[in-house]
Amino acid sequence: MKIGIIGTGGIATSAHIPNYVKAGMDVVAVMNRTRANGERVARQFGIPNLYETVEEMLSRENLDAVSICTPNALHKEQVLLALEAGCHALCEKPPGISENEAIEMVEAAKRAGKTLHYGFHYRHREDTVLLKRMIDAGELGDIYAATALALRRRGIPGWGVFTNKELQGGGALLDIGVHMLDLALHLMGYPKPREVVGHVGQYLGNRPGVGLLGEWDASSLTVEDTARAMVTFENGASSLLLDVSYMANIEEKDTMRVECRGTKSGASLFPLTLHTEKFGALFDERPAYLTEHDPYERQIRLFLEACGEEPNYRQAEEAVILHHIIDRIYQ
């Protein structure tokens, strides 16, 4: 397959391009609006063709698939262009910046008859894959509640456009919170939400302070540093609790965690732990050994496999549910 890369930032160079190459694909073109950045990446990976616009790359190259690794506000436009050009698309998270954008993208994928996947790499960790298998096998019973945490003590990125609402669409919720929200919903089987109660705000990020991920400009922060929510579902699951922050007064440097409570057992990530009752006693069980796999490698491999099959729009349809919840939280 001939692959094109849209955007040449860190996620493209550390995850997408190396794993396409590892899978034996031919990465033939990269696109970046800043030519110097595109030239650097093209030289680094020996990619023959460089473009400064998506339209030019898609019109001049006979591509089978593209990876979209650009700021959030550009995702929808670039996904639509790729699908209309007859390419399968793997778009980094979040899918877009609104439910309407997610709807437009899944409709475009269905019109084009092409695969559309999103870059939620936490789904592809070995411990997550194992837990999902356990849930699908009934090990937890019926999941009636979940908790998703994405917290950093002082973790506004000091690089890129993470503090720019115009380009990102949001802050902590759309950057790190969306990973754990998607993962919790994925483990629960992506039930349809019934009610969302949410809150976002700026509490610490709009004033100077210690930066554990580099220094950010507090005066130019236009996104939330905190988001919290409770979601109930049509299938009767009682609730999903979401707690997200770039800037939290907590003990740990950062916490990414999902907990699921079922009628037979509970489970938590990370690390994977099963909480259960046996023989009149309570047990916390962890796997003694898990093979280490690069989740990005698995993500790319599954995307490529899907490109060779009948289009499955499940991920694109799940993105609509995900963004429905996120929109309600922001509202």
ABEGO torsion letter per residue (X at the ends): XBBBBBEABAAAAAAAAAAAAAAGBBBABBBBABAAAAAAAAAAAGBABBBABAAAAAAABBBABBBBBBBAAAAAAAAAAAAAAGBBBBBBOBABABAAAAAAAAAAAAAAGBBBBBBBAAAABAAAAAAAAAAAAGAAEBBABBBBBBBBABABBABEAAABAAAAGEBAAAAAAAAAAAAAAAAAGGBBBABBBBBBBBAAAABBBBBAAEBBBAAABABBABBBBBBBBAAGBABBBBBBBABBBBABABBBBBBBBBAABBBBOOBBBBBBBBGGBBBBBBBABBBBBBAAAAAAAAAAAAAABBBBAAAAAAAAAAAAAAAAAAX
